[in-house]
Amino acid sequence: MSEFQFVEKEVQQIDQLLAQNYIFTNITEDLEGAYVTFMNEETKDEIILHIKMAESRKYFSSKLHEQLNK
C-alpha cells in the first residue's frame, strides 16, 4: 500500500469516528506514531486508533483544534 493510501485510510477512520459523535479524549505520541483515544459522548464507548502517518497526525491535530474551539 502506498503512503497516500495509508494516510487516506487513517483520515477516513478519524472522520468516521467524528461523524459518529466521538470526541478526542487523549493523545499519546511516541516514535511509532500517535495513539488517539476517542470517546462517544452518548454511550461513553472508547476507541483507540494508532495513527502512524505524519500527514494523518497533522489532520487529527487540526480536527482537535476545531473541537477545542467550539
C-alpha positions in Angstrom: 0.0 0.0 0.0 1.3 3.4 -0.9 1.9 6.2 1.7 -1.1 8.1 0.2 -3.4 5.1 0.8 -2.2 4.7 4.4 -3.0 8.4 5.0 -6.3 8.2 3.3 -7.3 5.2 5.4 -6.3 6.8 8.7 -8.1 10.1 7.7 -11.3 8.1 6.9 -11.1 6.3 10.3 -10.9 9.7 12.1 -13.7 11.2 10.0 -15.9 8.2 10.6 -15.5 8.4 14.4 -16.1 12.1 14.5 -19.3 11.6 12.4 -20.5 9.1 15.0 -20.2 11.7 17.8 -16.8 10.6 19.1 -14.5 13.2 20.6 -10.8 13.3 21.3 -10.1 12.5 24.9 -6.4 11.5 25.0 -3.4 11.5 22.7 -0.1 9.8 23.4 2.7 10.1 20.9 5.9 8.1 20.5 8.4 7.2 17.8 5.8 4.8 16.3 3.1 7.5 15.8 0.2 8.6 17.9 -2.3 6.7 19.9 -5.5 8.7 19.8 -8.4 7.9 22.2 -11.9 8.8 21.1 -15.0 8.6 23.3 -18.6 8.6 22.2 -20.3 11.4 24.0 -23.6 9.4 24.3 -22.5 5.8 25.0 -19.1 6.6 26.7 -17.6 3.9 24.4 -13.9 4.4 23.9 -11.8 3.5 20.8 -8.1 3.9 20.4 -6.6 4.5 16.9 -2.9 4.1 16.2 -2.1 6.9 13.8 1.2 6.2 12.1 1.5 8.7 9.2 2.7 12.2 9.7 0.0 13.7 7.4 -2.7 11.9 9.3 -1.3 13.3 12.6 -1.5 16.8 11.2 -5.0 16.1 10.2 -6.2 15.0 13.6 -4.4 17.9 15.1 -6.5 20.3 13.0 -9.7 18.4 14.0 -8.7 18.6 17.6 -8.2 22.3 17.3 -11.7 22.6 15.8 -13.1 20.5 18.7 -11.4 22.7 21.3 -12.6 25.9 19.7 -16.3 25.0 19.6 
